[in-house]
Amino acid sequence: MTDVVIVSAARTAVGKFGGSLAKVAAPELGATVIRAVLERSGVKPDQVSEVIMGQVLAAGSGQNPARQSLIKAGLPNAVPGMTINKVCGSGLKAVMLAANAIAAGDAEIVIAGGQENMSASPHVLPGSRDGFRMGDAKLVDTMIVDGLWDVYNQYHMGITAENVAKEYGITREEQDAFAALSQNKAEAAQKAGRFNDEIVPVSIPQRKGEPLQFATDEFVRHGVTAESLSGLKPAFSKDG
């Protein structure tokens, strides 16, 4: 069996919901990283056997977003692309599939990862293809129904977190303390430049002037304390 190694890894900075990356399509984000890993590794575009990308929220993204990403990145048309959906595990599963293909001798070099833009996930109108004879029609948020909604138990994944906390006796105070510590560590790492080498800047056109080079995670909250978090309202249940 062939040994499998990772020769290059990169990511974009993580944008907040409705933030700097809100208008940048997921395939464009993927293409930005693909170009970067090729440049960093010295791998030529025509040496790539396949591109596998995980993407959960694909509604309105067009056919096979992974294929779009590789074409936008400048890879030859002959390179195949595959988009997979395993919900939160999609990107990791893409890497596993790539490793399996190389180990089995079916591929030599595979680019694998995940791409997503929750802010761009559209609302849809189920049942509208045949028209509505009478009454109101309801828009459905694909970010919720395709990404965050348990189709079997019919509730938001946040409720699953609430259920787990109750089952294992995890208190609100313990969660706030853990969240604050996590944010503090992320803040310290960000200020120390720990993420700089792994982040690929995304060029975002502006109405006036030069494009914005987005390269800093937006989700990191500076100065967070457990006390400040304790004042926030629970996100999913009143006593959460």
ABEGO torsion letter per residue (X at the ends): XBBBBBABBBBBBBBBBGBAAAABBAAAAAAAAAAAAAAAAGBBAAABABBBBBBABABGAEBGAAAAAAAAAGBBAABBBBBBBAEAAAAAAAAAAAAAAAAAGABABBBBEBBBBAAABBBBBBGAAAEBABEBBBBBBAAAAAAABBAAAGBBAAAAAAAAAAAAGBBAAAAAAAAAAAAAAAAAAAAAGAAAAABBBBBBBBABEBBBBBABBAABBBGBBAAAAAABBBAABAAX
